[in-house]
Amino acid sequence: MTSVLSRPSTSDRVGTGLVDPRTVVKKSQRGQRVPRQVQRLLGPVLLVALWQLLSATGAFDQRTVPPPTRVVRAAYRLIADGSLADHMSTSLLRVGYGLVFGIVLGLGLALITGLSRLGENIFDANMEVLNAIPNFALVPLLIVWFGISEVPKILLITLAVAVSIYINTFSAIRSVDAGLVEAARSLGAGRAEMIYRIIIPGSLPGFLVGLRLALTASWLALIFAETINAKKGLGRMMTDAREYFQVDVVFVLIGVYAALGLSSILIVRFLEGRLLTWRRAYDGD
């Protein structure tokens, strides 16, 4: 009869195959009462708490660094009068158009250059040069070419998104294991099947990294885009707040940009969790 003291531990039973490792992982995940996404908010919460503490002790001049409570009141005022929602809807529409056009353009060029040496010779150097040019340097040219309509604003966002998508997706396509490609060819797979079953799944992680950078780039490009005589938009609100020295409104808009950027990252993380279930990756201890 086996005594309790001699009973093997969970780690021993996992090593000997008596316990399914997936069961142990599920139990450990079940033991985490606080969701992981909530845990990720610890850093911003601590930063805001430190900001409030320094404001209360007088370390910050409230004329230049208003306390969080004053910023919250300003945000409530902008939400109540509807101005924040009005300007934000305009900015979201511009970013939406820029994302759609930029993803299609960047992904299309990445596939052409990644799958064809001729396509690489034609497009790759141009995209690398475009990646090295700051967005704000293109603003004067876009105004001269397209005027002060919505076209240059959306085009500036489109270019920023397309470059991020292209650089990462092209690199991911060229990083696909050549052995897998040769194995697929030896098994009689045609070019279309090889692209569908080998190239696209292998380059998907790189595309998602590019999408994450593209979403961030779209908000940065929006700031420059809305300097092109924009009557509405978060950039217009930021310009007006700067001119009238409304520092609390500036902090509200910074918080809005931060929230939009964080939401974009969470969307990409959600897609990664759904599309990359086949890939096991280290998630920290």
Stockholm file with secondary structure:
# STOCKHOLM 1.0

chainA/1-285         MTSVLSRPSTSDRVGTGLVDPRTVVKKSQRGQRVPRQVQRLLGPVLLVALWQLLSATGAFDQRTVPPPTRVVRAAYRLIADGSLADHMSTSLLRVGYGLVFGIVLGLGLALITGLSRLGENIFDANMEVLNAIPNFALVPLLIVWFGISEVPKILLITLAVAVSIYINTFSAIRSVDAGLVEAARSLGAGRAEMIYRIIIPGSLPGFLVGLRLALTASWLALIFAETINAKKGLGRMMTDAREYFQVDVVFVLIGVYAALGLSSILIVRFLEGRLLTWRRAYDGD
#=GR chainA/1-285 SS CCCSTTSCCHHHHHHTTSSCHHHHHHHHHHHCCSCHHHHTTHHHHHHHHHHHHHHHTTCSCTTTSCCHHHHHHHHHHHHHTTHHHHHHHHHHHHHHHHHHHHHHHHHHHHHHHHHCHHHIIIIIHHHHHHHHSCHHHHHHHHHHHHTTSHHHHHHHHHHHHHHHHHHHHHHHHHTSCHHHHHHHHHTTCCHHHHIIIIIHHHHHHHHHHHHHHHHHHHHHHHHHHTTTTCSSSHHHHHHHHHHTTCHHHHHHHHHHHHHHHHHHHHHHHHHHHHHCTTCCCCCCC
#=GC SS_cons         CCCSTTSCCHHHHHHTTSSCHHHHHHHHHHHCCSCHHHHTTHHHHHHHHHHHHHHHTTCSCTTTSCCHHHHHHHHHHHHHTTHHHHHHHHHHHHHHHHHHHHHHHHHHHHHHHHHCHHHIIIIIHHHHHHHHSCHHHHHHHHHHHHTTSHHHHHHHHHHHHHHHHHHHHHHHHHTSCHHHHHHHHHTTCCHHHHIIIIIHHHHHHHHHHHHHHHHHHHHHHHHHHTTTTCSSSHHHHHHHHHHTTCHHHHHHHHHHHHHHHHHHHHHHHHHHHHHCTTCCCCCCC
//
